Amino acid sequence: MPAHRLSPRVRTTLRAALAAWVVILAVTLLAPSATGPSWLVETVAGALSRLGVPDALAAPARVEFGLNVAAFVPLSLLGAVLWPRLIWRDWTALGFASSFLVEVVQAVAFDARSATHADVVANTLGTLIGALLGHLVARILGAKARKAGASEGGADLPDRHSPTEELEPPR
C-alpha cells in the first residue's frame, strides 16, 4: 500500500468523524429497543416505494440489509485512510468480529432486539466495501503525495537553483 501523509488537521477531522460514527452506531445497535432502527427501515422502505423502486427492492427485509451494509462502510473507509497498513482482510475480520459481538449482546441482553446471521453478513459486507473504498482513497492520496513531492523537490524542473547558489562560482 502506498504511503500517504495526511495533514494533522485532516487526520484530526477523520478521527473525529470516525469516533462520531462509532458512537452513533453503538447507540443504534446497542439500544435496548428496536423502535429507532425499525422506524428507519420503514421510513426508507416507504420512501423507496414512493420513488418507484420495485417492491422486491423496497421490501423492508432488503432495506434493512442495505442499511446494515451502509452502516458499516464508514468505519472501515475512514479507518483504511487513517491506518493504511491494515489491509482489507484486517478490516473485514474486525467488521465480522464486531458485528458478531453486537449480535451476541443483542441476543443475550435485550429481549426487544433480534439477533440475526443476516445482520452479521450485511455488516461484514459493509466493512469489506468500506475497506476497499478506503484503500482506493489511500492509494489516490499516495499518488497525489508522490506527484506533489516530485514537483516540490524540483527533480522534474531543469536547472532550478536558489538565488544563493547562483552567486557562488562553479567548482
Secondary structure in CASP SS format (residue, H / E / C, confidence):
PFRMAT SS
TARGET T0000
AUTHOR 0000-0000-0000
METHOD secondary structure of the structure
MODEL  1
M C 1.00
P C 1.00
A C 1.00
H C 1.00
R C 1.00
L C 1.00
S C 1.00
P H 1.00
R H 1.00
V H 1.00
R H 1.00
T H 1.00
T H 1.00
L H 1.00
R H 1.00
A H 1.00
A H 1.00
L H 1.00
A H 1.00
A H 1.00
W H 1.00
V H 1.00
V H 1.00
I H 1.00
L H 1.00
A H 1.00
V H 1.00
T H 1.00
L H 1.00
L C 1.00
A C 1.00
P C 1.00
S C 1.00
A C 1.00
T H 1.00
G H 1.00
P H 1.00
S H 1.00
W H 1.00
L H 1.00
V H 1.00
E H 1.00
T H 1.00
V H 1.00
A H 1.00
G H 1.00
A H 1.00
L H 1.00
S H 1.00
R H 1.00
L C 1.00
G C 1.00
V C 1.00
P C 1.00
D H 1.00
A H 1.00
L H 1.00
A H 1.00
A C 1.00
P H 1.00
A H 1.00
R H 1.00
V H 1.00
E H 1.00
F H 1.00
G H 1.00
L H 1.00
N H 1.00
V H 1.00
A H 1.00
A H 1.00
F H 1.00
V H 1.00
P H 1.00
L H 1.00
S H 1.00
L H 1.00
L H 1.00
G H 1.00
A H 1.00
V H 1.00
L H 1.00
W C 1.00
P C 1.00
R C 1.00
L C 1.00
I C 1.00
W H 1.00
R H 1.00
D H 1.00
W H 1.00
T H 1.00
A H 1.00
L H 1.00
G H 1.00
F H 1.00
A H 1.00
S H 1.00
S H 1.00
F H 1.00
L H 1.00
V H 1.00
E H 1.00
V H 1.00
V H 1.00
Q H 1.00
A H 1.00
V H 1.00
A H 1.00
F C 1.00
D C 1.00
A C 1.00
R C 1.00
S C 1.00
A C 1.00
T C 1.00
H H 1.00
A H 1.00
D H 1.00
V H 1.00
V H 1.00
A H 1.00
N H 1.00
T H 1.00
L H 1.00
G H 1.00
T H 1.00
L H 1.00
I H 1.00
G H 1.00
A H 1.00
L H 1.00
L H 1.00
G H 1.00
H H 1.00
L H 1.00
V H 1.00
A H 1.00
R H 1.00
I H 1.00
L H 1.00
G H 1.00
A H 1.00
K H 1.00
A H 1.00
R H 1.00
K H 1.00
A H 1.00
G H 1.00
A H 1.00
S H 1.00
E H 1.00
G H 1.00
G C 1.00
A C 1.00
D C 1.00
L C 1.00
P C 1.00
D C 1.00
R C 1.00
H C 1.00
S C 1.00
P H 1.00
T H 1.00
E H 1.00
E H 1.00
L H 1.00
E C 1.00
P C 1.00
P C 1.00
R C 1.00
END
